[in-house]
Amino acid sequence: MTTNHWNSALYDSKHRFVSDFGEDMVTILAPQVGERILDVGCGTGHLTAKINSLGADTLGVDHAASMVEQARHNYPHLSFEVANGETMRFDQPFDAVFSNAALHWMKNAPAVVESIWHALKPGGRMVIEMGGKTNVQIIWTGLCDALVAAGYPRPTDSPWYFPSIGEYAGLLENQGFQVGYALHFKRPTPFEGEDGMRNWMAMFTNNILCDLSPAEQDAIISDVEDRLRPELYQDGRWVGDYVRLRVIAYRGQA
Ligand code: BEZ
């Protein structure tokens, strides 16, 4: 499968809800003045900046160069780097690793968990939210059905990793983390405007649609809208069937 193309302008203009919802996670992270905090999958940098504004020393990393470029443009006084969460290593360890709505894009989850482990000081904490098991299942089914109806093969695998609590806690414990908190919950998420579903698909499913011509993509997206409208268009707006997994885990002192 092709990797997603990250359109940072579309992300900042129409998907600001991602970082708005993530502010709750910054509260749970509770950054302390002077702590070194790594934000994995920082996107265009809004939550890194929020964490930094509370007195922490931050580094935001993202695999997409376009996102890092936009983050540097948005917050020129802060540090951002391009890094792959599955392979990243750092010279100086961090007090905490934070991530919001990003880890589900990194399909080699054991490698990500290992990277986070190496990034933390002994006693450090990992505070993350990602898509949990069954996240965007209605949208994904609608997209697969629309592709099949148009004569394309049904995708064999989704571009995302959405684990259950048990699965993810198992990965963390295998790595040596102590899991202090885990919550799996439905969080219906409104998309912005009449074109909310169309914009969401353009932003987040372009790795599936990129081999199609613009006209073919448009036809698929319109068919997906028709399929999803009865379930996901409510009171004049699109609402994504988001399910979240929140976890706090600690790297032991040893
Ligand atoms: C999410 O945040 O759950 C998500 C975003 C884009 C694609 C899939 C899931």
Boltz pocket constraint, residues with backbone or C-beta under 6 A from the ligand:
constraints:
  - pocket:
      binder: B
      contacts: [[A, 101], [A, 104], [A, 130], [A, 131], [A, 135], [A, 136], [A, 160], [A, 204], [A, 242], [A, 243]]
      max_distance: 6.0
